[in-house]
Amino acid sequence: MASNLILSGGVAHDYRATSPMLRTVLEEVGIQSEICEDFSALESGALQEFDLLTLNCVRWTCDPTPGWREEWHFELSSRARTELLNFFAQGRGLLALHCATICFDDWPEFRRILGAWWDWGHSGHAPVQRHAMHIRSADHPITQGLADFEIEDELYTNPRIFDTVDPLIEATWENQSHPILWLRDYGGARICYNAMGHGVEAFNNPTNRLLLQRAGLWVLGKLGSPASPQ
């Protein structure tokens, strides 16, 4: 069974509910997860005990809201950066969800790793409601056999793209297409970003649950013939 560290916690999201849901979803396909709200784990060497890192969190430095800034301000130490780079250099990858584009904003290399970042005043989100997701490529094992679907979620819009991303899934808001799920290689590591996942509704959505399972397996290099969506 593969091991996964879920970094969890932050403002404006019910991570205490969604991270256990995510753990259950991944356990169904043989990925055993540990949930951690203490980000000093990135400095302690503990990361090397895991096969996969998952970000279901929002921790950053340039928070424009004073009350949030005081509680959730986070700077990624040089030791943590080195630990992450070593983790990826060993071919172990990242499953990044929803707010991950906001995270670690004081580390420019994270933009390269993830492929995009949240830019205050440019990036935004549509409200939590039913949004239509369009499968751009049904040939990849993560999306194979899936049709367009709807999900009750917050729709992230206008990320700043580091270079280029070729999304497997996109959504339309205000007559503009926005990338939702994409993949990257970072050296020998596999990276998957899924912009879905604001609240429990998103983690209850059967298609998104299947996407999370397939993405986790893909990052681990364990995705064979995908199962049909339930």
ROLODREN-590827 format. One record per residue (C-alpha): residue in one letter; x, y, z; residue number from 1. Coordinates in pm, 1 decimal. Layout:
BEGIN
<rec type="A" X="X" Y="Y" Z="Z" seq="NUM"/>
...
END
This chain:
BEGIN
<rec type="M" X="0.0" Y="0.0" Z="0.0" seq="1"/>
<rec type="A" X="133.4" Y="341.6" Z="-96.5" seq="2"/>
<rec type="S" X="174.8" Y="607.3" Z="171.3" seq="3"/>
<rec type="N" X="53.5" Y="964.9" Z="136.2" seq="4"/>
<rec type="L" X="97.8" Y="1277.8" Z="347.2" seq="5"/>
<rec type="I" X="-200.8" Y="1513.9" Z="329.5" seq="6"/>
<rec type="L" X="-105.8" Y="1865.1" Z="438.2" seq="7"/>
<rec type="S" X="-430.5" Y="2017.1" Z="561.6" seq="8"/>
<rec type="G" X="-564.2" Y="2339.9" Z="707.6" seq="9"/>
<rec type="G" X="-628.4" Y="2704.6" Z="638.1" seq="10"/>
<rec type="V" X="-896.8" Y="2969.1" Z="617.6" seq="11"/>
<rec type="A" X="-1237.9" Y="2973.7" Z="448.0" seq="12"/>
<rec type="H" X="-1251.0" Y="2597.7" Z="385.2" seq="13"/>
<rec type="D" X="-1372.1" Y="2306.8" Z="597.8" seq="14"/>
<rec type="Y" X="-1049.6" Y="2107.9" Z="587.9" seq="15"/>
<rec type="R" X="-1139.2" Y="1926.0" Z="910.3" seq="16"/>
<rec type="A" X="-1420.1" Y="1763.4" Z="707.7" seq="17"/>
<rec type="T" X="-1270.8" Y="1738.2" Z="359.3" seq="18"/>
<rec type="S" X="-928.1" Y="1595.4" Z="442.5" seq="19"/>
<rec type="P" X="-1076.5" Y="1286.2" Z="614.2" seq="20"/>
<rec type="M" X="-1307.3" Y="1247.2" Z="314.0" seq="21"/>
<rec type="L" X="-1006.4" Y="1265.2" Z="84.6" seq="22"/>
<rec type="R" X="-823.8" Y="1007.3" Z="295.6" seq="23"/>
<rec type="T" X="-1117.1" Y="766.6" Z="259.6" seq="24"/>
<rec type="V" X="-1139.9" Y="822.4" Z="-116.2" seq="25"/>
<rec type="L" X="-771.9" Y="739.3" Z="-162.5" seq="26"/>
<rec type="E" X="-778.8" Y="441.6" Z="72.9" seq="27"/>
<rec type="E" X="-1033.9" Y="279.3" Z="-158.3" seq="28"/>
<rec type="V" X="-756.9" Y="242.1" Z="-418.1" seq="29"/>
<rec type="G" X="-479.6" Y="137.3" Z="-181.0" seq="30"/>
<rec type="I" X="-332.3" Y="477.0" Z="-86.4" seq="31"/>
<rec type="Q" X="-292.1" Y="505.8" Z="290.5" seq="32"/>
<rec type="S" X="-292.8" Y="870.1" Z="401.7" seq="33"/>
<rec type="E" X="-180.8" Y="1057.0" Z="711.1" seq="34"/>
<rec type="I" X="-337.5" Y="1400.0" Z="768.8" seq="35"/>
<rec type="C" X="-103.2" Y="1665.2" Z="905.3" seq="36"/>
<rec type="E" X="-185.9" Y="2024.5" Z="1002.3" seq="37"/>
<rec type="D" X="164.5" Y="2097.3" Z="1131.6" seq="38"/>
<rec type="F" X="368.2" Y="2216.8" Z="834.2" seq="39"/>
<rec type="S" X="692.4" Y="2176.5" Z="1028.6" seq="40"/>
<rec type="A" X="670.7" Y="1819.3" Z="898.6" seq="41"/>
<rec type="L" X="825.5" Y="1960.8" Z="583.4" seq="42"/>
<rec type="E" X="1138.2" Y="2045.8" Z="782.4" seq="43"/>
<rec type="S" X="1173.8" Y="1737.6" Z="1000.0" seq="44"/>
<rec type="G" X="1262.1" Y="1477.8" Z="739.7" seq="45"/>
<rec type="A" X="924.3" Y="1309.1" Z="787.7" seq="46"/>
<rec type="L" X="833.1" Y="1372.2" Z="423.9" seq="47"/>
<rec type="Q" X="1083.4" Y="1108.4" Z="317.1" seq="48"/>
<rec type="E" X="864.8" Y="841.7" Z="479.6" seq="49"/>
<rec type="F" X="592.0" Y="893.8" Z="217.8" seq="50"/>
<rec type="D" X="544.3" Y="801.7" Z="-145.9" seq="51"/>
<rec type="L" X="308.8" Y="1089.9" Z="-225.5" seq="52"/>
<rec type="L" X="243.5" Y="1443.3" Z="-100.7" seq="53"/>
<rec type="T" X="-106.8" Y="1591.6" Z="-121.6" seq="54"/>
<rec type="L" X="-195.2" Y="1956.2" Z="-60.5" seq="55"/>
<rec type="N" X="-549.0" Y="2011.1" Z="69.0" seq="56"/>
<rec type="C" X="-472.2" Y="2339.4" Z="238.6" seq="57"/>
<rec type="V" X="-413.4" Y="2711.2" Z="201.2" seq="58"/>
<rec type="R" X="-103.6" Y="2859.8" Z="365.5" seq="59"/>
<rec type="W" X="67.7" Y="3166.0" Z="221.7" seq="60"/>
<rec type="T" X="232.6" Y="3499.4" Z="299.9" seq="61"/>
<rec type="C" X="60.6" Y="3781.9" Z="111.6" seq="62"/>
<rec type="D" X="-282.6" Y="3752.8" Z="267.7" seq="63"/>
<rec type="P" X="-472.7" Y="4080.3" Z="219.1" seq="64"/>
<rec type="T" X="-707.8" Y="4008.6" Z="511.2" seq="65"/>
<rec type="P" X="-550.4" Y="4113.9" Z="845.5" seq="66"/>
<rec type="G" X="-735.0" Y="3862.3" Z="1062.3" seq="67"/>
<rec type="W" X="-635.2" Y="3576.3" Z="839.5" seq="68"/>
<rec type="R" X="-279.5" Y="3699.6" Z="806.8" seq="69"/>
<rec type="E" X="-220.9" Y="3686.6" Z="1179.3" seq="70"/>
<rec type="E" X="-338.5" Y="3326.3" Z="1213.2" seq="71"/>
<rec type="W" X="-235.3" Y="3165.3" Z="885.6" seq="72"/>
<rec type="H" X="73.9" Y="3349.2" Z="764.2" seq="73"/>
<rec type="F" X="325.4" Y="3089.4" Z="648.4" seq="74"/>
<rec type="E" X="676.8" Y="3115.5" Z="510.5" seq="75"/>
<rec type="L" X="840.0" Y="2811.0" Z="358.2" seq="76"/>
<rec type="S" X="1182.5" Y="2771.8" Z="518.6" seq="77"/>
<rec type="S" X="1495.9" Y="2691.8" Z="322.3" seq="78"/>
<rec type="R" X="1506.1" Y="2351.1" Z="493.4" seq="79"/>
<rec type="A" X="1148.0" Y="2277.4" Z="383.8" seq="80"/>
<rec type="R" X="1229.5" Y="2381.3" Z="27.6" seq="81"/>
<rec type="T" X="1528.1" Y="2147.1" Z="23.3" seq="82"/>
<rec type="E" X="1318.6" Y="1861.4" Z="163.0" seq="83"/>
<rec type="L" X="1055.5" Y="1914.2" Z="-107.5" seq="84"/>
<rec type="L" X="1314.6" Y="1928.0" Z="-384.5" seq="85"/>
<rec type="N" X="1476.7" Y="1608.6" Z="-255.3" seq="86"/>
<rec type="F" X="1135.5" Y="1441.9" Z="-241.9" seq="87"/>
<rec type="F" X="1063.7" Y="1529.6" Z="-604.7" seq="88"/>
<rec type="A" X="1417.6" Y="1439.0" Z="-716.0" seq="89"/>
<rec type="Q" X="1350.9" Y="1086.8" Z="-589.8" seq="90"/>
<rec type="G" X="1056.7" Y="1061.9" Z="-830.4" seq="91"/>
<rec type="R" X="790.9" Y="1103.7" Z="-563.9" seq="92"/>
<rec type="G" X="514.5" Y="1337.2" Z="-672.3" seq="93"/>
<rec type="L" X="243.3" Y="1581.7" Z="-577.2" seq="94"/>
<rec type="L" X="-136.2" Y="1580.2" Z="-583.8" seq="95"/>
<rec type="A" X="-237.1" Y="1944.4" Z="-541.2" seq="96"/>
<rec type="L" X="-597.9" Y="2048.2" Z="-485.0" seq="97"/>
<rec type="H" X="-797.8" Y="2370.9" Z="-513.4" seq="98"/>
<rec type="C" X="-608.0" Y="2628.9" Z="-303.2" seq="99"/>
<rec type="A" X="-266.5" Y="2482.8" Z="-384.7" seq="100"/>
<rec type="T" X="-212.2" Y="2761.2" Z="-638.4" seq="101"/>
<rec type="I" X="-225.3" Y="3005.7" Z="-345.0" seq="102"/>
<rec type="C" X="17.6" Y="2809.0" Z="-127.3" seq="103"/>
<rec type="F" X="391.9" Y="2866.9" Z="-81.8" seq="104"/>
<rec type="D" X="380.1" Y="3202.0" Z="-260.9" seq="105"/>
<rec type="D" X="718.7" Y="3302.7" Z="-116.7" seq="106"/>
<rec type="W" X="891.3" Y="3024.4" Z="-313.7" seq="107"/>
<rec type="P" X="913.2" Y="3109.8" Z="-686.9" seq="108"/>
<rec type="E" X="1012.6" Y="2753.2" Z="-776.4" seq="109"/>
<rec type="F" X="671.6" Y="2630.6" Z="-663.2" seq="110"/>
<rec type="R" X="519.8" Y="2810.9" Z="-960.6" seq="111"/>
<rec type="R" X="735.3" Y="2598.2" Z="-1188.1" seq="112"/>
<rec type="I" X="647.2" Y="2280.1" Z="-997.9" seq="113"/>
<rec type="L" X="272.0" Y="2339.6" Z="-1005.4" seq="114"/>
<rec type="G" X="255.3" Y="2520.9" Z="-1336.8" seq="115"/>
<rec type="A" X="46.3" Y="2814.6" Z="-1216.3" seq="116"/>
<rec type="W" X="-18.0" Y="3044.3" Z="-924.4" seq="117"/>
<rec type="W" X="-286.6" Y="3269.0" Z="-776.2" seq="118"/>
<rec type="D" X="-228.8" Y="3636.4" Z="-852.3" seq="119"/>
<rec type="W" X="-426.6" Y="3868.0" Z="-622.0" seq="120"/>
<rec type="G" X="-626.7" Y="4114.8" Z="-829.1" seq="121"/>
<rec type="H" X="-611.9" Y="3894.5" Z="-1138.1" seq="122"/>
<rec type="S" X="-710.0" Y="3546.0" Z="-1027.6" seq="123"/>
<rec type="G" X="-1050.5" Y="3491.6" Z="-874.0" seq="124"/>
<rec type="H" X="-1333.0" Y="3249.6" Z="-823.4" seq="125"/>
<rec type="A" X="-1693.3" Y="3204.5" Z="-918.3" seq="126"/>
<rec type="P" X="-1929.6" Y="3130.2" Z="-626.8" seq="127"/>
<rec type="V" X="-2011.1" Y="2786.0" Z="-498.8" seq="128"/>
<rec type="Q" X="-2284.6" Y="2657.8" Z="-726.0" seq="129"/>
<rec type="R" X="-2326.3" Y="2390.6" Z="-992.2" seq="130"/>
<rec type="H" X="-2054.7" Y="2431.3" Z="-1252.7" seq="131"/>
<rec type="A" X="-2014.8" Y="2231.4" Z="-1573.8" seq="132"/>
<rec type="M" X="-1682.1" Y="2055.5" Z="-1624.3" seq="133"/>
<rec type="H" X="-1568.9" Y="1978.5" Z="-1977.9" seq="134"/>
<rec type="I" X="-1343.3" Y="1680.9" Z="-2048.8" seq="135"/>
<rec type="R" X="-1093.9" Y="1810.7" Z="-2303.8" seq="136"/>
<rec type="S" X="-909.8" Y="1483.2" Z="-2345.0" seq="137"/>
<rec type="A" X="-1068.8" Y="1144.0" Z="-2285.8" seq="138"/>
<rec type="D" X="-754.0" Y="959.1" Z="-2395.0" seq="139"/>
<rec type="H" X="-555.7" Y="999.2" Z="-2075.0" seq="140"/>
<rec type="P" X="-597.8" Y="724.8" Z="-1811.0" seq="141"/>
<rec type="I" X="-719.6" Y="982.7" Z="-1557.7" seq="142"/>
<rec type="T" X="-1012.1" Y="1093.5" Z="-1774.3" seq="143"/>
<rec type="Q" X="-1061.7" Y="786.4" Z="-1993.9" seq="144"/>
<rec type="G" X="-1428.0" Y="695.2" Z="-2030.8" seq="145"/>
<rec type="L" X="-1553.1" Y="1007.0" Z="-1853.6" seq="146"/>
<rec type="A" X="-1814.1" Y="1242.9" Z="-1993.7" seq="147"/>
<rec type="D" X="-1869.5" Y="1609.1" Z="-1912.3" seq="148"/>
<rec type="F" X="-2020.7" Y="1648.6" Z="-1565.8" seq="149"/>
<rec type="E" X="-2149.6" Y="1903.9" Z="-1317.0" seq="150"/>
<rec type="I" X="-2018.5" Y="1964.1" Z="-968.1" seq="151"/>
<rec type="E" X="-2126.7" Y="2181.4" Z="-675.2" seq="152"/>
<rec type="D" X="-1807.7" Y="2371.7" Z="-612.8" seq="153"/>
<rec type="E" X="-1621.8" Y="2701.1" Z="-613.3" seq="154"/>
<rec type="L" X="-1474.4" Y="2762.9" Z="-958.3" seq="155"/>
<rec type="Y" X="-1122.0" Y="2903.0" Z="-962.2" seq="156"/>
<rec type="T" X="-1057.2" Y="3138.5" Z="-1253.5" seq="157"/>
<rec type="N" X="-767.7" Y="3315.7" Z="-1422.8" seq="158"/>
<rec type="P" X="-463.6" Y="3149.9" Z="-1270.5" seq="159"/>
<rec type="R" X="-130.1" Y="3287.7" Z="-1379.9" seq="160"/>
<rec type="I" X="29.9" Y="3015.4" Z="-1590.0" seq="161"/>
<rec type="F" X="403.4" Y="2962.3" Z="-1541.4" seq="162"/>
<rec type="D" X="471.7" Y="2850.6" Z="-1898.0" seq="163"/>
<rec type="T" X="197.4" Y="2638.4" Z="-2052.1" seq="164"/>
<rec type="V" X="-50.4" Y="2384.3" Z="-1922.6" seq="165"/>
<rec type="D" X="-260.8" Y="2146.5" Z="-2129.7" seq="166"/>
<rec type="P" X="-566.6" Y="2080.1" Z="-1912.0" seq="167"/>
<rec type="L" X="-749.5" Y="1750.6" Z="-1919.0" seq="168"/>
<rec type="I" X="-1054.4" Y="1932.3" Z="-1778.3" seq="169"/>
<rec type="E" X="-1167.7" Y="2290.5" Z="-1815.3" seq="170"/>
<rec type="A" X="-1471.4" Y="2501.2" Z="-1724.7" seq="171"/>
<rec type="T" X="-1628.2" Y="2814.5" Z="-1867.4" seq="172"/>
<rec type="W" X="-1711.8" Y="3126.3" Z="-1669.1" seq="173"/>
<rec type="E" X="-1811.3" Y="3460.9" Z="-1815.4" seq="174"/>
<rec type="N" X="-1745.3" Y="3332.6" Z="-2167.9" seq="175"/>
<rec type="Q" X="-1387.4" Y="3236.3" Z="-2087.9" seq="176"/>
<rec type="S" X="-1236.4" Y="2891.6" Z="-2049.0" seq="177"/>
<rec type="H" X="-1041.6" Y="2816.7" Z="-1733.1" seq="178"/>
<rec type="P" X="-809.9" Y="2517.9" Z="-1675.0" seq="179"/>
<rec type="I" X="-929.4" Y="2288.8" Z="-1396.4" seq="180"/>
<rec type="L" X="-714.1" Y="1975.5" Z="-1398.1" seq="181"/>
<rec type="W" X="-371.0" Y="1941.1" Z="-1552.0" seq="182"/>
<rec type="L" X="-55.1" Y="1733.0" Z="-1525.6" seq="183"/>
<rec type="R" X="313.0" Y="1819.7" Z="-1522.1" seq="184"/>
<rec type="D" X="649.8" Y="1652.9" Z="-1496.2" seq="185"/>
<rec type="Y" X="903.1" Y="1803.8" Z="-1261.0" seq="186"/>
<rec type="G" X="1226.4" Y="1621.1" Z="-1320.9" seq="187"/>
<rec type="G" X="1135.6" Y="1262.8" Z="-1241.0" seq="188"/>
<rec type="A" X="830.4" Y="1357.6" Z="-1035.8" seq="189"/>
<rec type="R" X="469.7" Y="1358.2" Z="-1150.9" seq="190"/>
<rec type="I" X="252.1" Y="1654.4" Z="-1057.2" seq="191"/>
<rec type="C" X="-128.7" Y="1673.1" Z="-1077.8" seq="192"/>
<rec type="Y" X="-330.6" Y="1984.3" Z="-997.7" seq="193"/>
<rec type="N" X="-709.1" Y="1961.9" Z="-954.2" seq="194"/>
<rec type="A" X="-880.4" Y="2298.1" Z="-892.1" seq="195"/>
<rec type="M" X="-1192.0" Y="2130.8" Z="-755.2" seq="196"/>
<rec type="G" X="-1240.4" Y="2073.2" Z="-383.3" seq="197"/>
<rec type="H" X="-1378.9" Y="2375.5" Z="-199.1" seq="198"/>
<rec type="G" X="-1612.3" Y="2184.4" Z="33.0" seq="199"/>
<rec type="V" X="-1771.1" Y="1852.4" Z="117.2" seq="200"/>
<rec type="E" X="-1998.4" Y="1869.6" Z="-187.8" seq="201"/>
<rec type="A" X="-1697.4" Y="1845.5" Z="-417.6" seq="202"/>
<rec type="F" X="-1559.1" Y="1545.5" Z="-229.1" seq="203"/>
<rec type="N" X="-1899.0" Y="1376.0" Z="-243.4" seq="204"/>
<rec type="N" X="-1919.3" Y="1414.9" Z="-620.4" seq="205"/>
<rec type="P" X="-1870.1" Y="1065.4" Z="-768.7" seq="206"/>
<rec type="T" X="-1682.8" Y="1182.5" Z="-1077.7" seq="207"/>
<rec type="N" X="-1445.8" Y="1399.5" Z="-878.2" seq="208"/>
<rec type="R" X="-1388.2" Y="1114.0" Z="-634.4" seq="209"/>
<rec type="L" X="-1291.3" Y="893.3" Z="-925.9" seq="210"/>
<rec type="L" X="-1064.9" Y="1165.3" Z="-1063.6" seq="211"/>
<rec type="L" X="-891.9" Y="1197.2" Z="-725.6" seq="212"/>
<rec type="Q" X="-833.1" Y="823.2" Z="-711.4" seq="213"/>
<rec type="R" X="-698.0" Y="805.5" Z="-1062.6" seq="214"/>
<rec type="A" X="-482.7" Y="1113.7" Z="-1011.7" seq="215"/>
<rec type="G" X="-330.1" Y="971.2" Z="-694.6" seq="216"/>
<rec type="L" X="-249.4" Y="645.5" Z="-870.5" seq="217"/>
<rec type="W" X="-112.4" Y="830.8" Z="-1173.1" seq="218"/>
<rec type="V" X="121.4" Y="1041.7" Z="-960.6" seq="219"/>
<rec type="L" X="244.2" Y="719.1" Z="-798.7" seq="220"/>
<rec type="G" X="294.5" Y="556.6" Z="-1138.5" seq="221"/>
<rec type="K" X="37.3" Y="291.8" Z="-1050.1" seq="222"/>
<rec type="L" X="-252.6" Y="377.4" Z="-1282.1" seq="223"/>
<rec type="G" X="-333.5" Y="90.7" Z="-1512.5" seq="224"/>
<rec type="S" X="-660.8" Y="47.8" Z="-1695.5" seq="225"/>
<rec type="P" X="-898.6" Y="288.1" Z="-1521.3" seq="226"/>
<rec type="A" X="-1220.8" Y="158.6" Z="-1378.4" seq="227"/>
<rec type="S" X="-1547.4" Y="282.5" Z="-1513.3" seq="228"/>
<rec type="P" X="-1702.8" Y="568.9" Z="-1317.4" seq="229"/>
<rec type="Q" X="-1955.2" Y="460.3" Z="-1060.1" seq="230"/>
END
